Amino acid sequence: MDFFFVPGLSPETWVLLLVFLVLLGIYGIWPYNLFKKLGIPGPRPLPFIGTFLEYRKGVLHFDQKCFQKYGKIWGIFDGRLPMMAVLDPIMIKTILVKEFYTHFTNRRDFGLNGDLDTSIITVPDEQWKRIRTVLSPTFTSGRLKEMLPIINRYGEMLAKNVQKKSDNDEPMDMKEIFGAYSMDVVTSTSFSVDIDSMNNPNDPFVKNIKKFLKFSFLNPVLLLIIIFPFLTPLLNKLNFTLFPATMINFFIDAVKKIKKDRQKNHHTGRVDFLQLMVDSQISGNISNEASSYKALTDREIMAQ
């Protein structure tokens, strides 16, 4: 029977290898009968990755495709994690309000967020409530009215740029044009920073924001934690992150500089997103225990 084995590997080693491959195969397909057993339709998952790679053409495109094919409820798999998409308003109300409101209070967190791990998008429960309390005044009607002149100013710049390109018969990428407009409005209203990304695409702020927004579902680290989610704590300890380190470091330095300048010069201009967070620290330092509880840390300010 020796001819069945490669020289140098014992029969016991081959048996262990075979058992490992069988277990790996079972791991890769084990959960995929769940929705079929429940009678819930959905796209056929691939071993290990499920339906995750369907997002390559865009989340909206995949959802529309599934809605047209399966109706208002369907099941998908992000790796081995089953997820049910629900578009029926009555069912959504039943899940989120009537029956399971205590189970769906937080957003999904993939992990590996690095210095962004305290973002309001990822933090759970009481920490989310505390950060939201500080940030909510940014979106009051009075604050939104203050933003209107900024939105109008960049809107005028947008119109001029489009008109200029039209007069010169230049091709226009509308996604790029309106993306730049959105970027300018957000950075100005949030940090009082005027970057004019429509006319200065090589500005460091613009480049790093584009790096942040350029998310790939083919990121090897993301695929690894989708296929083997139990590796996430280990990768966290090894300082792996889903975001480029150079981009994160740039924004950390930028926020620190803006914050330092405002504290030094006693910022008296328009109260923006960043100023509300800085003010929470100041009031926490000089006021009572309740204010101190609401004060954001430097790490939390950066993550927002």
C-alpha positions in Angstrom: 0.0 0.0 0.0 3.0 2.3 0.1 2.4 3.5 -3.4 -0.6 5.5 -2.2 1.6 7.9 -0.2 4.2 10.5 -1.1 7.7 9.6 0.1 8.4 11.3 3.5 4.8 11.4 4.7 3.5 8.6 6.9 0.1 7.0 6.5 -0.9 8.7 9.8 0.0 12.1 8.4 -2.2 11.4 5.3 -5.1 10.4 7.5 -4.8 13.6 9.5 -4.6 15.6 6.3 -7.7 13.9 4.9 -9.6 14.5 8.1 -8.6 18.2 8.1 -9.7 18.6 4.5 -13.1 16.9 5.2 -13.6 19.1 8.3 -12.6 22.2 6.3 -15.1 21.3 3.6 -17.9 20.8 6.2 -17.0 24.2 7.8 -17.3 25.8 4.3 -20.8 24.6 3.6 -22.4 23.7 6.9 -24.7 26.8 7.5 -26.0 27.1 3.9 -29.2 25.0 4.3 -30.7 27.3 7.0 -32.9 29.4 4.8 -33.9 26.5 2.6 -35.2 24.7 5.7 -37.1 27.8 6.7 -38.6 28.2 3.2 -37.0 31.6 2.7 -35.7 32.1 -0.9 -32.4 33.7 -1.8 -29.3 33.4 -4.1 -27.3 30.3 -3.9 -24.2 30.8 -1.6 -20.7 29.7 -2.5 -18.6 27.6 -0.1 -16.9 29.7 2.6 -17.8 33.2 1.2 -21.6 32.7 0.8 -23.1 35.5 -1.3 -20.7 38.2 0.0 -18.9 38.7 -3.4 -22.2 39.7 -5.0 -21.6 43.1 -3.5 -18.8 43.8 -5.9 -21.2 45.5 -8.3 -22.7 47.6 -5.5 -24.9 46.9 -2.5 -27.9 48.7 -4.1 -27.5 46.7 -7.4 -27.5 43.4 -5.5 -30.5 44.3 -3.3 -32.5 45.4 -6.3 -31.6 42.2 -8.2 -32.7 40.1 -5.2 -35.9 42.1 -4.7 -37.0 41.7 -8.3 -36.3 37.9 -8.1 -37.4 36.9 -4.6 -39.8 39.6 -3.4 -39.9 41.4 -0.1 -38.0 38.8 2.0 -34.9 36.8 1.1 -31.9 35.3 2.8 -28.2 35.9 2.1 -24.9 34.8 3.7 -21.9 37.1 4.5 -19.4 34.3 4.7 -21.0 31.8 7.1 -23.3 34.4 8.7 -26.9 34.1 7.7 -28.7 37.5 7.1 -32.3 38.1 6.2 -33.3 41.1 4.1 -36.8 42.4 4.9 -38.6 45.0 2.8 -42.1 44.4 4.1 -43.1 47.4 6.3 -45.4 45.4 8.5 -42.7 42.7 9.1 -40.1 45.4 9.8 -42.3 47.0 12.5 -42.9 43.6 14.0 -39.2 42.9 14.2 -37.9 46.3 15.3 -40.8 47.5 17.5 -43.1 44.8 18.6 -41.2 41.5 19.1 -37.4 41.8 18.9 -36.7 45.5 19.7 -34.0 44.5 22.3 -32.1 42.3 19.9 -31.5 44.8 17.1 -30.3 47.9 18.9 -26.8 48.1 17.6 -25.2 48.3 14.1 -23.1 45.5 12.8 -19.4 45.8 13.5 -16.9 43.9 11.3 -14.1 44.7 13.7 -10.5 45.7 12.7 -11.5 49.4 12.9 -8.2 50.5 14.4 -8.4 54.1 15.7 -12.0 54.3 14.4 -13.3 51.7 16.9 -15.1 54.4 18.9 -17.0 55.8 15.9 -20.8 56.3 16.5 -21.3 53.9 13.6 -19.8 51.0 15.5 -20.0 51.6 19.3 -22.9 49.9 21.1 -25.5 50.7 23.7 -24.7 53.4 26.4 -21.5 54.5 24.6 -23.5 55.2 21.5 -26.2 57.1 23.5 -23.5 59.2 25.1 -21.8 60.2 21.8 -25.1 60.8 20.1 -26.1 63.2 22.9 -23.0 65.3 22.2 -23.4 65.2 18.4 -27.2 65.7 18.1 -27.1 69.5 18.4 -25.2 69.6 15.0 -28.5 68.6 13.3 -31.0 71.0 15.0 -33.0 73.3 12.7 -30.9 76.3 13.7 -27.6 74.6 12.9 -28.9 73.3 9.6 -30.0 76.9 8.7 -26.4 78.0 9.4 -25.2 75.4 6.9 -27.4 76.7 4.1 -25.1 79.6 2.9 -22.2 77.1 2.8 -24.2 74.6 0.7 -25.3 77.5 -1.6 -21.7 78.7 -2.0 -20.4 75.4 -3.0 -23.5 74.9 -5.2 -22.6 78.0 -7.1 -19.0 76.7 -7.5 -20.4 73.4 -8.8 -22.6 75.2 -11.4 -19.6 77.3 -12.6 -17.4 74.3 -12.9 -20.0 72.3 -14.9 -20.7 75.4 -17.1 -16.9 75.8 -17.7 -16.5 72.1 -18.8 -19.6 72.4 -20.9 -18.3 75.5 -22.7 -15.0 73.7 -23.4 -16.8 70.5 -24.6 -14.9 68.5 -21.9 -16.2 65.1 -20.8 -17.8 65.1 -17.3 -17.9 62.3 -14.8 -21.0 63.3 -12.8 -20.1 60.9 -9.9 -16.7 62.7 -9.5 -18.2 66.1 -9.8 -21.0 65.6 -7.3 -18.7 63.6 -5.0 -16.4 66.6 -4.9 -19.3 68.9 -4.1 -20.5 66.6 -1.3 -17.0 66.4 0.1 -16.5 70.1 0.1 -19.9 70.7 1.9 -19.2 68.0 4.6 -15.7 69.1 5.4 -16.7 72.8 5.6 -19.8 72.2 7.8 -18.1 69.6 10.0 -14.6 71.2 10.5 -14.8 74.7 8.9 -12.1 73.5 6.5 -12.4 74.8 2.9 -10.6 72.3 0.6 -12.3 73.1 -2.7 -11.8 69.6 -4.0 -13.5 70.5 -7.3 -10.6 72.7 -8.3 -7.9 71.1 -6.1 -8.1 67.4 -6.5 -4.5 66.9 -5.3 -5.2 68.5 -1.9 -4.0 66.1 0.8 -7.4 66.2 2.5 -9.1 65.2 -0.8 -6.7 62.4 -1.5 -7.1 60.9 2.0 -10.9 61.2 2.0 -11.0 59.4 -1.4 -8.8 56.6 0.1 -11.3 56.3 3.0 -14.3 56.1 0.6 -12.6 53.7 -1.8 -13.8 50.5 -0.1 -13.2 47.2 -1.8 -15.1 44.0 -1.0 -12.0 42.1 -2.3 -9.8 43.4 0.5 -7.9 40.3 1.6 -8.2 41.2 5.3 -12.0 41.6 5.0 -12.3 38.3 3.1 -10.3 36.6 5.8 -12.6 37.7 8.7 -15.7 37.0 6.6 -14.5 33.4 6.0 -12.9 32.9 9.4 -14.6 35.4 11.8 -13.0 33.8 14.8 -9.7 35.2 13.7 -10.9 38.8 14.3 -9.7 39.2 17.9 -6.3 37.8 17.0 -6.0 40.2 14.0 -7.1 43.1 16.3 -4.3 42.3 18.7 -1.8 42.2 15.7 -3.1 45.7 14.8 -4.6 44.7 11.4 -7.1 47.2 10.2 -9.5 47.6 7.2 -8.4 51.1 6.6 -5.0 52.3 5.2 -2.7 53.4 8.1 -1.4 56.4 6.2 -4.9 57.7 5.8 -5.8 57.2 9.4 -2.6 58.9 10.6 -3.2 61.9 8.3 -6.7 62.5 9.8 -5.4 62.0 13.4 -2.8 64.7 12.8 -5.2 67.0 11.1 -7.8 66.8 13.9 -5.2 67.2 16.6 -3.9 70.3 14.8 -7.3 71.9 14.3 -8.3 71.1 17.9 -5.0 72.6 19.3 -5.5 75.8 17.2 -9.1 76.2 18.4 -8.2 75.7 22.1 -5.3 78.1 21.7 -7.2 80.9 19.8 -10.5 80.4 21.6 -12.6 79.6 18.5 -15.5 82.1 18.2 -16.7 81.3 14.7 -19.6 79.1 13.5 -20.2 76.2 15.9 -19.5 73.1 13.8 -19.4 69.3 14.3 -15.8 69.4 15.6 -16.4 72.4 17.9 -19.3 70.6 19.7 -17.0 67.7 20.5 -14.2 70.0 21.7 -16.7 71.9 23.8 -17.9 68.6 25.4 -14.3 68.1 26.7 -14.1 71.7 28.0 -17.4 71.5 29.9 -16.4 68.0 31.2 -13.2 69.5 32.7 -14.8 72.4 34.5 -18.3 71.1 35.3 -20.0 68.4 37.3 -19.8 64.6 37.0 -22.7 64.4 34.6 -20.9 66.7 32.1 -17.7 64.8 32.6 -19.5 61.6 31.7 -20.7 63.2 28.4 -17.2 64.5 27.5 -15.6 62.8 24.5 -12.1 61.5 24.6 -9.5 62.5 22.0 -9.8 59.0 20.5 -13.6 59.4 20.3 -13.3 62.8 18.6 -11.0 61.4 16.0 -13.2 58.4 15.3 -16.3 60.5 14.4 
